[in-house]
Amino acid sequence: MAASLRLRGAASGLRYWACRRQQPAGARLAAVCSRSMASKTPVGFIGLGNMGNPMAKNLMKHGYPLIVYDVFPEACKEFQEAGEQVIIYAIRILGLESCLMVASAIVFGYVKLYEITDIPGRYRDGAAVERKATERRVKKGSLLIDSSTIDPAVSKELAKEVEKMGAVFMDAPVSGGVGAARSGNLTFMVGGVEEEFAAAQQLLGCMGSNVVYCGAVGTGQAAKICNNMLLAISMIGTSEAMNLGIRLGLDPKLLAKILNMSSGRCWSSDTYNPVPGVMDGVPSANNYQGGFGTTLMAKDLGLAQDSATSTKTPIFLGSVAHQIYRMMCAKGYSKKDFSAVFQFLREEESL
């Protein structure tokens, strides 16, 4: 497939959608476009959660008409009001001539979306949904991008299935958090056929300031898993250091300032500090609401553990971090941001 997203017939496909006015009950797909967007290829965007919502908005800001989907219908509402022409359908996204599917959740965009009404309780089981999705017909020439975080081996399996259908699959997990998603400064780690990277980069560059080609399919997932394992370890270390300093009589803001001008500085200390009152605009300033959930971190650490086992790689600190986040999930922290490990440590010491 050429590294271009302006495939033949895209505009006529968009007009076809614009002419359909009936709205089925319970529809969960929203096509969002304006007259100014009509010249660009429609983009399918799957998953409008904390990360997906601002990512989709940044695509709109760059003039791309969207067809959005989320398992929660209310997530589509603000997109329904965003364009001059808005159409809602519970039909296949793949009816469009060209459609980039960005799965910010674990559900792939090339599935018949109206047939999937829920997501497995355990995110690691999402691979089953993705395998089921490959049973559907994918339009030849489509470019499918998965921005979720899954096992690299699963990405490789999916790429083979999609290739049989004449389409292209690339894994492109993201890093940077909700703040970077809003500002369009995410980092994308992309795995796939190098000749197709330019086409993916064209879209991903609308949502991120760093779009890095990592190698073959699965290498994007590998990079993301390594990054998140290090992030979890550094967040635990920052929380322990801050907690110890507070117990030794240091003011937390002063300690954070010292750490951030010293060799202990890291993203967890200077950008996402876990101690309430040290920084504004981070989850620790809002009772650890929003951000990157503890459940998701535990899931990613599980992927790292599985990869380490399969490659016989020792990850001593990674294994301990996995145990800590699993313990947090068991003790009621599952819906809080992963930086709540500081609160977890404080409560554990009082027992």
N, C-alpha and C positions, 0 to 999 in steps of 0.2 A: 504494500500500500504506500502510495506517495506520502511524503511528509507535508501534507496539506489537509486542512479540515474543510475546505470549500469543495466538497464532492458534488458531482453532477446531480441535479434534481433536488438539492437541499431546500432551496427557496420554495419550489413548488410543493414540497412536502409540508413546509410550514404553512403555506396558504391552505392546503387541504385541511390541516388541523384548525385553522382559523375559521373555516367555513362550517365546522361541526359545532352546533349550538346546544345540542341536547346534553344534559348533565345527569348521569346515572346517580341514583341514591347511594350515599356512602362512598363516593368516589374519593380516591386518595392520590390521584395524579393531578398536578396542576401545570398547565403549559403557560408560561409567562413570556410575553413578548410585546414590543411596541413597534411602531412603524420604523423607528430608527434602528431596530435590531434585525429587520427583515432580511438584510443582505448577508448576515452571518449564519453559519451552520448551527442548528439547534443543538443544545447540549443537554443530555439527561443527567440529572444529579440525584443520587439516592442517599437519603439519610440527612435530616435537617436538625440534628441535635446541637449540642454546645459548640462543636467544631464545624459541622456541616452547614449550619445556618449562615455564619459569616463567610464561609468559603463560597457558598452559592451566591451570596450578595456581591462578592467581589467579581465573580464572573459576569453578573449583570452589569456592574459598573463598567466593565470593559466591552459592553455591547452585545453579549451573547444572549440569545433567547433561550430560556430554560424550560425544561419539563421536569418538574420536581416530584419526588415521592418520599413519603415517610410512613411508617406503620401507624403513627399517630396523626390522624387527619388535621388536628389543630395546628400542627407544625407547618402546614402548607398555607395557612390563612393569610399571613402577611405577604406571601409571594403572590397570592391571588389579587392583591390590591396594588401590586408594584408596577404593573404594565398598563398600557392603554387598552390592550386586548388580552383578556385572560380567559382561558378555557380549561375546564376540569374534566378529565376522563379517567375512567378505570379500565383502560385498554393498554395494550402493549406499547411500551416506549419504542420498541424496535420497528414500528411502522414508519419511522422517519428514515430518510435516505442516508443520513449520517448522524451518528449519535455517540457522544463520548459518555460512558457511564462511570461516574466517580462514586464508588461505594465507600462513603465515610463511615457507614456502619458495616456489619458483616454480610449484608444481603447484596448480591451482585445485581447490577442494573440490567443484565441481559435476560433475567428471568421474567416470566409472565407475572408482573408484579401483583396483579389483582388476585393471584392464586396464593400468594404468601401473606398471611395475616398476622403472623407473630414471629418472634425471634426466640431461639432456644434460650433457656434460662442461664446456661453456662456458655459464655462467649466462645470458649474453645470448641464447643460443639457446633459453632457456626459453619465449620468446614462442611458439615453434612448438608447444610442449605446450599452452599456454594457448589458442591458436587451435583446436587439435584438441579441446580440452575443450568449446568452444562448439558442437560438432557434436552433443553429447549433449543429452538432454531435461532441462531445468531445471524444477523444480516451480513452478507459478505462485505468485506471492506471496513467493517465497524472497528473502532478502537475502544477497547474496554480497559479501564484503569481502576485498580483496587487500592483505595487509600486506607483501608483498614489494616490491622496488624494481625497476621495469621502465621501459621507454620510455613516456613519457606518451602517445605516439601509439598504442601498443598498448593501453593502458587504454581509450582512446576507442573503438577498434575492438571490444574485448570488450564494452564497455557497450552498444553498438548491437546486438550479437548476443544478449546476455542480455535486452535490452528486447524483442526480437522474441518471446522465449519467455515474456513476462509476468512476468519477475523484475527485480530491481534489482541493479545492480553499482556498487560504490563502491571507489575506491582509497584506502587508508589506511596508507601506509608509516609506519614507526616510527623514533624516535630516542631515544637514552638509554643504549644498551648493556645488557649482561647484568645489571649491578647494578640498573639502573632496572627491568628486566623482573622481577627477583625481588621488588623492593619495591613494584611496582605504580605506579611513577612515570614511565612512558614518556610520550613526546609522540607523538600521532597526528596526522598531517597528512591531512585527509580531503577527497577530491574526489568530487562526485556531485550528484544532484538535492537541492536544499536542503530540500525537504519531507520527504525520507527521512532527513535527518541525525539527527533525534532518536532514531530507532530504532537507528541505528548507535552513537550516543553512549551509549546505555544499556548496550551490551556493552563498548565500548571503555573506558568509564569504570571498569570493573572491573579494567582492566589498566594504565591510565595516568592520571596526574594532569592532563595537558593534552591535550584533544581539540579540535583546532582545525579549523573548517570553512574550506577554502581557496577553494572555488568549484566550477566545473563539473568533470566527470570529467577526470582527468589533472593537475589543479592540485596535488593531493596529491603525486603523483610529481614534479612540477616543483619543489615546495618541498623535497622530500627530496634531490633531485639537487643543488640549490644548497647545501643544508646540508652534504652530504657532501663536495662540492668544497671548501668553506671549511674543513671539518674536516681534510681531507688537507693542505691548504696550511698550516694552523696547526700541525699535527703535525710537518710537515717543518721549519717555521720554529722551533718549540720545540726540536726535536732539534738543529738546527744551532746555535742559541744556547747550549743546554746544553753541547754538545760543545766549542764555542769557549771557553766560560767555564772548562770543566775543563782545556783545554789552556793556558789563561792562569793556571792555578794556583788557581782558585776551588773551594771545596768544593761539590759538586753540591746538597746539601741547603740550604746557605746561599744559593746562587744561586737555587734554586727559591723559597725564602722571599722573596728580594728581588723576583724577577719577579712573584710573586703579591701583592705589596703595591705594585706599580708599574704603569705603563701597558702593560707587555708581558703582563700577566695574560690568560690564556685557559683554556678548558676543558682543553686539552692540557697546560697547565702546572700547574693547581691541582687537577684531578680525575683526570687520566689520564696522569700524568707518565711519559715514555718511558724515563727513566734508572733502571736497576736500583739499588735501595737507597734511593731518594728517598721512595717511598710503599709502603705495604702494601696488599694486596688488589687490585692491578692487574696486568695481564699482564706488565709489566716486572719485577715481583717474582717471576714464575714462569716465567722463560725465554720470555716472550712466548707462553705457551700460553693458549688460550681467547680470549674477547673477540671482536672483529670482524676477520675474516681479511683478510690482504693481498690475496688473490684477489678477495674481495668489494669491497674498496676500489678495486682496479684496474678491476673491472667497472663500478662506479658512476661512476668518473671517465671511463670510456669512454662512458657514457650522457650525461654532461655534455658531453663533446667532440662527440658526435653532435648534441646539442641546440644547441650553440653554432654548429656548422656549418650546421644547417638554418635557424637564425635570423640567421646572419651576425653573431654576437656575439663580440667578441674576449675570449678567456680565456687570457691569456699565462701566468699562474701556474698556472692549472688544467691547461693543456697540459703544462707542465713536471712538475707533480705526477703526471700520468698516465704520463709517460715514466719517472719514478722508480719508481713502483709496478709498472709492467710489467717494469722491469729487476730489481726485487726478486723478482718471481715467477720470472723466468728464472734467478735465482741461488740458488734454494733456499729462499726465504722465504714461499712461497705458503701454507703451512699455519700460519704464525705470525701473531700479531696485528699489525694495521697499525702499531702504535707501534714495531715492530721496525725502523722506518726509522732509529732512533737507532743500533742495532747495525749496520745496513747502512752507515751513514756512517762509523762507527768502523772497520769492516773495509775499506772502500774507501780510507781514508786510509793504511792500512798496506800497500797494494799498490805 
